[in-house]
Amino acid sequence: MFDRLLVTSLIAGSLGCMTACGGSTPPTNEPTAIGTMTPDGVIVDPKDLKRIAGTTTIVPDENAREDLRAANPSVPGIQASFKVCIDPTGAVRKVVQLKSSGAPSYDDKIEHELHGWKFEPYQKDGAAAAACSAYTIVFNF
């Protein structure tokens, strides 16, 4: 049987990890409201970014899976959240971890894969613009 993986988007109006991450918001010093302009781009709802390339099948290696299962035997899966910022061409320019999966090697793998994502350029006021949004990677054992 294959392990299941799901990539979800946080659309609750902030870059904090909310309901999808157990109801808590990780600390961050960055503005979080949708529409807020940051040095990295405008904060947008993930539904407003259309991913056109890059894998969503990001599976932890067996050692990371075993470590995560041992540390959390009653948990059916793991989650990690990341802020993804794109430039006006739609290329990923920056990835920031918001919530760890609990396995640093898996977090590194997720970050590497997210850098490979490509989006259609985000349009703001009729022009391509830099933008950021948050994504939660969910891996079920």
Secondary structure by P-SEA (a helix, b strand, c coil): cbbbbbbbbbcccccccccccccccccccccccccccccccccccccccccccccccccccaaaaaaaaaacccccbbbbbbbbbbcccccccccccccccccaaaaaaaaaaaaaccccccccccbbbbbcbbbbbbbcc
